[in-house]
Amino acid sequence: FLTNASGYIGKAVAKAALQKGHTVTALARSPESAQKLEKIGVKPVPGDLKEPQKYIDAVKQADVVIHTAATNDADTGKYDTLTVDSILDAVKGTNATFVYTSGTWVLGDTGDIIADEQTPYEPLPFVAWRAENEQKVVTAAQKGIKTVVIRPVIVYGGEEGIIDNLLQQAQKTAKVIYVENGENYWSLVHVDDLADLYLLAIEKAQPGALYNASTEYLPAKEIAELIAKSAGNAQAKSLPLEEARQLLSIFADAFALDQKIGSV
């Protein structure tokens, strides 16, 4: 059971699971989402993250529960916590595996080190709740629940995600923004490699495991230049952080993070 098999990461995981012969059900928050799921062979479960009672029976019937969804509103953290609490309660006393999706922005600026799963938390304020939920999921293993946390870095590949959004903007505006001098590093993982990690974690991870999902890292300016080249006649353009904040809101600080992410 997935909480968002029509989303960028969830869809890749659902397809990979189907290819391996798994039966997949997923939360569908609209008739349109339900139709998308049915087209790829996923059984939709009508419901919403804000109302766990509508999907919790599907959770209880699943051998594996993967949470990749977010409400993407002002209460994202509140409802992510509600979802985590509801799923942990539903799988308690069963053999089901619960995989929680976080992200490496919980580590903040990691500077010159290559960060791994032991690196302390320094989360950006707008994802601070993820660090708390990570620890809740990890420590649930001490109560006999099979849990795993996966932290993707910036995901690329296909027609969704941050990199594709930057490419689309470049095609419209002929520019790709990076913050300050662009010497800060972005860590990257291809969406198909990420989907493979989810399936490997289901099959092989020990309860309470936490994995960074990262395969490479490059300076932000170099990434912007590569996107600009792919867009055709676009150019990479530097913006001061304050100006970037006006344009990108809270995401400017995420774009300015310096992160070389590895794993133990």
PLY file of the C-alpha trace (Angstrom):
ply
format ascii 1.0
element vertex 264
property float x
property float y
property float z
element edge 263
property int vertex1
property int vertex2
end_header
0.00 0.00 0.00
1.36 3.40 -1.03
0.12 6.78 0.08
0.94 8.43 -3.25
1.44 6.12 -6.20
0.45 8.85 -8.65
3.23 11.16 -7.43
6.79 11.41 -8.69
8.52 9.00 -6.31
5.47 6.90 -5.50
4.70 6.20 -9.14
8.25 4.95 -9.77
8.06 2.71 -6.69
4.63 1.38 -7.70
5.83 0.51 -11.22
8.96 -1.20 -9.89
6.85 -3.20 -7.42
4.41 -4.24 -10.14
7.29 -5.38 -12.34
8.45 -7.61 -9.49
5.01 -9.21 -9.26
3.67 -7.40 -6.21
0.01 -6.47 -5.91
-0.17 -2.72 -5.28
-2.93 -0.61 -3.77
-2.65 3.12 -3.19
-4.40 6.12 -1.73
-6.32 8.13 -4.35
-7.31 11.63 -3.31
-9.41 12.34 -6.41
-11.20 10.50 -9.24
-8.43 11.69 -11.57
-5.77 10.10 -9.35
-7.80 6.89 -9.20
-7.91 6.74 -13.02
-4.14 7.26 -13.25
-3.56 4.44 -10.77
-5.85 2.03 -12.57
-4.03 2.71 -15.85
-0.75 1.45 -14.43
-2.33 -1.54 -12.67
-2.67 -0.13 -9.14
-5.90 -0.57 -7.17
-7.06 2.84 -5.86
-8.29 3.36 -2.31
-10.34 6.60 -2.11
-9.25 8.80 0.75
-7.10 11.60 2.06
-4.09 11.92 4.36
-6.20 14.16 6.58
-8.66 11.32 7.25
-6.75 8.13 8.17
-9.96 6.27 8.94
-10.67 6.16 5.21
-7.50 4.26 4.29
-6.45 2.49 7.47
-8.21 -0.78 6.54
-6.05 -0.95 3.40
-2.97 -0.41 5.58
-3.99 -3.29 7.84
-4.35 -5.62 4.86
-0.93 -4.81 3.38
2.37 -6.64 3.86
4.25 -3.45 3.07
3.20 0.18 3.61
5.17 2.95 1.89
4.50 6.58 2.74
5.64 9.07 0.09
2.73 11.54 0.12
2.45 15.08 1.49
-0.44 17.51 1.66
1.88 20.32 0.43
0.09 23.01 2.38
0.69 24.99 5.57
-0.19 21.92 7.64
2.06 19.43 5.83
3.99 18.57 9.00
0.83 18.15 11.06
-0.70 15.68 8.63
2.56 13.85 8.01
2.75 13.19 11.75
-0.89 12.09 11.78
-0.17 9.65 8.93
2.93 8.23 10.61
1.13 7.77 13.93
-1.87 6.13 12.24
0.24 3.70 10.19
2.49 2.75 13.11
-0.57 2.01 15.20
-2.16 -0.04 12.39
0.89 -2.25 11.77
1.70 -2.79 15.44
1.71 -6.51 16.25
1.85 -7.55 12.57
4.67 -8.64 10.25
4.08 -5.69 7.94
6.96 -3.40 6.93
6.50 0.38 7.06
8.79 2.53 4.89
8.80 6.26 5.64
10.08 8.80 3.12
12.02 11.74 4.50
14.69 13.85 2.80
18.23 15.06 3.36
17.17 18.67 3.93
16.82 17.52 7.56
20.64 17.58 7.69
20.93 21.23 6.72
24.27 22.56 5.48
26.81 19.75 5.69
29.73 21.76 4.33
33.00 20.02 3.51
32.13 16.60 4.95
30.43 13.80 3.06
27.35 13.37 5.24
26.02 9.91 6.08
23.25 8.44 8.19
25.12 9.33 11.40
25.37 13.04 10.57
23.49 15.14 13.19
20.27 16.89 12.33
20.36 20.60 11.42
17.03 20.79 9.56
15.76 23.73 7.61
12.84 25.11 9.66
10.18 24.11 7.14
11.16 20.41 7.33
12.03 20.20 11.05
9.04 17.92 11.64
10.57 15.34 9.30
13.49 14.82 11.68
11.05 14.12 14.51
9.04 11.68 12.40
12.21 9.93 11.22
13.17 9.20 14.81
9.65 8.09 15.67
9.74 5.56 12.82
13.27 4.34 13.59
12.60 3.85 17.31
9.31 2.04 16.59
11.53 -0.93 15.66
12.31 -1.27 19.38
8.64 -2.09 19.85
8.80 -4.91 17.32
7.56 -2.96 14.29
9.45 -3.48 11.00
10.29 0.07 9.97
12.66 1.69 7.47
13.42 5.35 6.72
14.60 6.42 3.26
16.01 9.92 2.72
16.14 10.88 -0.95
18.36 13.74 -2.07
17.30 15.78 -5.12
15.60 13.31 -7.46
15.89 13.56 -11.24
14.71 11.61 -14.29
11.39 11.60 -16.10
9.01 14.50 -16.39
8.60 15.54 -12.74
10.69 16.71 -9.81
12.92 19.70 -9.10
15.32 19.20 -12.02
12.51 18.83 -14.55
10.76 21.90 -13.09
13.95 23.90 -13.57
14.21 22.61 -17.14
10.64 23.63 -17.90
11.23 27.08 -16.42
14.41 27.40 -18.49
12.48 26.63 -21.65
9.96 29.37 -20.78
12.26 32.06 -19.38
15.64 31.20 -20.95
17.34 31.16 -17.54
18.17 28.76 -14.72
18.63 30.21 -11.25
21.35 29.25 -8.79
22.05 30.98 -5.46
25.10 33.19 -4.83
28.25 31.76 -6.50
26.75 28.29 -7.02
29.73 26.54 -5.44
27.44 24.74 -2.99
26.90 21.07 -3.84
23.62 19.38 -4.69
23.37 15.62 -4.23
21.35 13.68 -6.80
19.67 10.32 -7.35
17.82 9.02 -10.40
14.17 8.21 -9.72
14.55 4.63 -11.03
17.54 3.97 -8.76
15.51 5.36 -5.86
12.62 3.02 -6.65
15.07 0.10 -6.65
16.27 1.16 -3.20
12.74 0.98 -1.81
12.34 -2.59 -3.03
15.78 -3.58 -1.73
14.93 -2.06 1.64
11.70 -4.04 1.80
13.55 -7.27 1.06
16.79 -6.80 3.00
16.70 -3.96 5.54
16.88 -4.61 9.25
14.07 -3.08 11.36
14.86 0.50 12.25
17.24 1.02 9.31
17.76 4.48 7.82
19.23 5.03 4.36
20.35 8.13 2.49
19.44 7.76 -1.19
22.26 9.46 -3.10
24.45 8.48 -6.02
26.38 11.64 -6.95
26.91 15.31 -6.16
27.78 18.33 -8.28
28.11 22.10 -7.71
24.76 23.90 -8.09
26.20 26.20 -10.77
27.32 23.21 -12.85
23.86 21.63 -12.54
22.25 24.93 -13.60
24.56 25.14 -16.61
23.73 21.55 -17.64
20.00 22.28 -17.38
20.44 25.49 -19.40
22.30 23.57 -22.10
19.54 20.95 -22.22
16.91 23.69 -22.54
18.53 25.07 -25.68
19.08 28.82 -25.59
18.88 29.30 -21.78
21.59 30.64 -19.46
22.48 29.89 -15.84
22.04 32.99 -13.69
23.23 33.75 -10.15
20.93 35.45 -7.65
21.82 36.78 -4.18
20.11 34.75 -1.46
17.73 37.55 -0.43
16.63 38.06 -4.03
16.26 34.29 -4.46
14.05 34.20 -1.38
11.71 36.72 -2.98
11.49 34.55 -6.09
11.57 31.04 -4.59
10.24 31.65 -1.07
11.39 29.03 1.47
12.95 26.87 -1.25
15.72 29.42 -1.83
17.39 28.25 1.38
17.10 24.64 0.23
18.69 25.55 -3.11
21.51 27.26 -1.21
22.32 24.19 0.92
25.78 22.73 0.54
25.33 18.95 0.72
27.56 16.09 -0.32
25.48 13.12 0.78
26.86 9.60 1.07
25.84 6.56 3.09
27.45 4.17 5.56
0 1
1 2
2 3
3 4
4 5
5 6
6 7
7 8
8 9
9 10
10 11
11 12
12 13
13 14
14 15
15 16
16 17
17 18
18 19
19 20
20 21
21 22
22 23
23 24
24 25
25 26
26 27
27 28
28 29
29 30
30 31
31 32
32 33
33 34
34 35
35 36
36 37
37 38
38 39
39 40
40 41
41 42
42 43
43 44
44 45
45 46
46 47
47 48
48 49
49 50
50 51
51 52
52 53
53 54
54 55
55 56
56 57
57 58
58 59
59 60
60 61
61 62
62 63
63 64
64 65
65 66
66 67
67 68
68 69
69 70
70 71
71 72
72 73
73 74
74 75
75 76
76 77
77 78
78 79
79 80
80 81
81 82
82 83
83 84
84 85
85 86
86 87
87 88
88 89
89 90
90 91
91 92
92 93
93 94
94 95
95 96
96 97
97 98
98 99
99 100
100 101
101 102
102 103
103 104
104 105
105 106
106 107
107 108
108 109
109 110
110 111
111 112
112 113
113 114
114 115
115 116
116 117
117 118
118 119
119 120
120 121
121 122
122 123
123 124
124 125
125 126
126 127
127 128
128 129
129 130
130 131
131 132
132 133
133 134
134 135
135 136
136 137
137 138
138 139
139 140
140 141
141 142
142 143
143 144
144 145
145 146
146 147
147 148
148 149
149 150
150 151
151 152
152 153
153 154
154 155
155 156
156 157
157 158
158 159
159 160
160 161
161 162
162 163
163 164
164 165
165 166
166 167
167 168
168 169
169 170
170 171
171 172
172 173
173 174
174 175
175 176
176 177
177 178
178 179
179 180
180 181
181 182
182 183
183 184
184 185
185 186
186 187
187 188
188 189
189 190
190 191
191 192
192 193
193 194
194 195
195 196
196 197
197 198
198 199
199 200
200 201
201 202
202 203
203 204
204 205
205 206
206 207
207 208
208 209
209 210
210 211
211 212
212 213
213 214
214 215
215 216
216 217
217 218
218 219
219 220
220 221
221 222
222 223
223 224
224 225
225 226
226 227
227 228
228 229
229 230
230 231
231 232
232 233
233 234
234 235
235 236
236 237
237 238
238 239
239 240
240 241
241 242
242 243
243 244
244 245
245 246
246 247
247 248
248 249
249 250
250 251
251 252
252 253
253 254
254 255
255 256
256 257
257 258
258 259
259 260
260 261
261 262
262 263
